Amino acid sequence: MAKDQERITILAREFTAAALEFHRGRMAEKGYRMEGSITPRYFKMIEGGGDPKDLFGGDPLFAVTFVKRESAD
């Protein structure tokens, strides 16, 4: 079974802020690559057996996920 990869997801209200995080946060230097595209998404939370509830006031946020590259070990 493959080892789980470390992932960090950044949420931003604006596309530009999410897009610039790769460079601003020096993610490449930290060993991360961007996974997929930067897309607006709605977020909901389920607690227990209840219904999903809107997060962030129901507003969409831009999400970008960075994945830690596997080492060459």
ABEGO torsion letter per residue (X at the ends): XBBBBBBBBBBBABAAAAAAAAAAAGAAAAGBBBBEBBBBBBBBBBBEABBBBBBGGGBBBBBBBBBBBBBAX
